[in-house]
Amino acid sequence: MSRKFLRSIALIGAAGVVLTGCAGGGDPLAGDATEGDSADTSAIIIGSANFPESELLGEMYAQALEAADVEVERSFGIGARELYLAALEDGSIDMLPEYNGALLAALVDGGAPEGVTTPEEVYDALVEVMPEGIVALPQAEAEDKDTLSVLPATAEEFGLETIDDLAPVAGELTLAAGPEFAERYQGLVGLEELYGVTFQEFTPLDAGGPLTLDALLTEQVDVANLFSTDSAIEVNDLVALEDTQNLFLAQNIVPIIRESKVTDEVTAALNSVSEVLTTENLTEYLAMVQVDRMSSADVAEAFLTKYELN
């Protein structure tokens, strides 16, 4: 297990963090298993981060498991990576959808190894550093990368096409992202070290979520960290700045699961979803949640029905 992973858990415990769900404002882990308990139950407890795509993916995997007669419990909306990885480690949850590059960067001291950028390279490196007792199943073709996005008027005013273009003007601009963006290499740290970009102000909101998007659209901030599959980018003609230095690694969807919960039936069900997930269909179905305001459960059911997985 990596020292970085253990430090994250220790910091969380020392701070007495309260996990807050994005829906209903409650603790998604309240009343769930204590350390080791989930391994003694037949149900697989599926977690997610606190943004719509993660919950949608969690629901897709959950329904595929249920279609295979595997008992499932849901614990969605946990929060940032540092929180849900700790929940996975202590047995509060058993499985969740992750992103290969971001997870690799979180598990390796100093971030992802230099020169590791393609989906295959990232996945191979990830497998080598997975914490003991937790495995990464085969990754999907679908990818959702971090972006720095701006309004068309901002792009035109400052001549912004790439992240490099921010360097001379970032001192005049404000950025919104999730709070954890401030401390991550794939965040403010890497932007300064790799691109020489230092913003005038950082506004911590939500990771690629509605608060960050609204702050950008209402011109409360100039730049927003959004995810590349977010339908809001196309709907609002936003400009996603090109990441020429590959700060944001390949971010293919990859299910991670406690090894004690892995069976042939579980693996087959989870792989069946990953095998049909593409960036295009993930973007299409995520728009049903974000734009059409359908529930993640209904959208996941429609997805699995289309691909004959339920």
Secondary structure, 3 states (H helix, E strand, C coil): CCHHHHHHHHHHHHHCCCCCCCCCCCCCCCCCCCCCHHHHCCCEEEECCCCHHHHHHHHHHHHHHHHCCCCEEEECCCCCHHHHHHHHHCCCCCEEEEEHHHHHHHHCCCCCCCCCCCHHHHHHHHHHHCCCCEEECCCCCCECCEEEEECHHHHHHHCCCEHHHHCCCHHHCEEEECHHHHCCHHHHHHHHHHHCCCCCEEEECCCCCHHHHHHHHCCCCCEEEEECCCHHHHHCCCEECECCCCCCCCCEEEEEEEHHHCCHHHHHHHHHHHHHCCHHHHHHHHHHHHCCCCCHHHHHHHHHHHCCCC
